[in-house]
Amino acid sequence: MNTLLLLPVVCLSYLLGSFPSGILVARLFKKSDPRIHNSGHTGGLNSARGGGLVVGLLVTMLDLSKGAAAVWLAGRLSTSLMSIPLAGTFVVIGHNWPVWLRFSGGMGLATGAGAMGGQSLWVVVGALFLLGIYRLLIRHTPRAVIATMITWPTVLLFMPIPASTQLLAIGACLAIAIRHLGDWNRVYR
């Protein structure tokens, strides 16, 4: 019976992730569209570039909230082991490839952090620490993110955390890594 609710969990999570917070906050504050700045993505960093720190922080908070809300809702809709990992993965997929923006959205870091933080805050802190190390070593953000997203779920396999959290990390990290592949050769100013 609970397995029947997995399809609504997936659809709801994708649609929640697709909510174009960067675009809507920019319009609300009468700031420029974040897609015209630097990387062309819709997340908090580009929103801050086009609208200032307050706009960037608000977009980041909304993106974090999307991830946390999807995981929270999945836990209420279904008791299936797969509901939370699917919700966390699909909220990131929706954020990265939103149907409303012709499948070109953000990069998924804040949304993924919100989804994983809803299960375990230390998982997010550990991933950020690892990202910081890779960023210092690699000195190229998308490549450092990809390295982190490949390494971190592997590390988590050896940690005493629930299987649903491990599966969530694998799915969300894979979606984030795939999204960052497009910026592999991007030169940042």
N, C-alpha and C positions, 0 to 999 in steps of 0.2 A: 504493500500500500504506500509506504513512504517513498519508494522508488518512483512512483508515478509523479511525485511532486518535484523530481529533479529537473524536468523540462521547464516548468515555471520558474524554478530557482535560476536556471541558466539564462532564460530569457529576461527575467527581471534584473538579474545582475548585469547582463550586457547593456540593457537599456539604462540602468542607473549609471553605469560607467560611461555611457555615451552622452550623459548630460554635459553640455559644452560650457562648463563653468568659466573657463578663460574668456570665451567670447562674450558670454552674458555679463560677467563682471565688468569687462571693458566697456560694453555698451551702457551698463548701469552708471558707471562713473564717467561716461563720455570720453573714454580714452581710445587710443588706436588699437586696432585688431592685433592680437599678439602674433598672428601668423605672418605679419609683415616684418617682424624683427628677427634678426640673427638666424636661428635654426628653422624658423617657420612653424614651430610647434605651438600648442595651445596651453601649455602648463604654466606653473607659477613663475619660472625664471623669465620666460618671454613676456609674460604678463607684467612682471616688474620692470622689464626693459621699456615697455611701451606705456605703462601706467603708473609706475612708481612702486615704492616698497609696500604701501598699504594694499594696493591692488594685487601685487604678487603674493603677499601673505594671505590675503583673503582667498585667492584662487587655490593656493596650496592647502589651506584649511578645508576648503570645499572638496578638493581632490582626496585628501586624507579621509574625510567624512564619507565620501562615496564608497571607499574600500571597506571601512569599518561597518557601514550600514549594510552593505551587501552580505557580509559574513554574519552579522547579527540577525538579519532577516532569514538567511538560510537556516540558521540554527533554530528559528521559530517555526519555519515551514516544514522542515523535514528532519527526521532523526537518522537518516541515512549517513553512513560514514563519508560518503562522497559529496554531500550537500555543501559543506563548508569549503572543501578544496575547489569544487566547481564554481561556487559563488565567487571566491577570491580570484580565481583564474579569469572568469568571464567578466568581472567588473574591470579588471586590467585590460582585457581584450577590448571591451567597450570603450574605455578611455583612450586606448591607443588607436583604435580603428572605429571611430563612431560613425554610425550610419548617417547621422544628421550633417556631418562635415565631409562627406564623400570619402570616408574611411581614412582621414588624415587628422589625427588628434594630438594628444600629448605623448609623453615618453613612458608613463606608467609608474614612475618611482614613488610619487606621493600616494597614488591610489593603491599601489602594491604594499607600501608601508602601512597604510591604513587597514588594509585587509589582514596583513600578517600581525600588525599590532593589536588587532581585535582578538587574536588568539594568544599572542605572547609578545610582550613588549621587549623582552630581552633578545628575541629573534631579530627584531628590527635594529636594536642597538648594536648587536653583533654584526649585522650586515653593513650598517653604516661605518663601523670601525674598519671592517675589511675593505669597504669601498675607499675609505680614506688612505689606507695603506697602498692599495692598488693605484690610486690616483697619484700618490707621491712617486711610486715606482714607474708608472707608465707615462704619466704627464699628458694624457689625452683622455678626456672624460668618457666619451662613448666606449672606448676600448677598456677603460677601467671598470665601467659598469658591466660590460659583457663578461669580463673576467670574474667579477664579483658574482654575477648571476649564475655563472657556471659552477663556481667553487662553493658558494654558500649552501645550496641544497645538499651537496655532497657532504659537507661538514655536518649538517643537521642530521644526516642519516645515522651518525654515531652519537647523537645526543639523546638523553632520555626525555623526549617530547612525544606527544600523541601522534599517531600515524596520520591523522587528518591534518595536523599542522605541517608535517613533513610533505604531504601531498600538495597542500596549499602552496608551500614554498617552491616546490618543483614547478607547478603550473604557472604561478605568478612570475617567478624568475625567468622561466622560458619565454613568456610573452614579453617581458621587459627586454631580455637579451635580443630577441628577434627584432623588436622595434628599434633598438640601437644599432643594429647592423647597417642600416641605411646611412648612419653618420660615421661609419668606420673611417672614411677618408676625409671627413669634414675638417677644415682648418678653422679654428676659432680665433677671434681677435682678442 
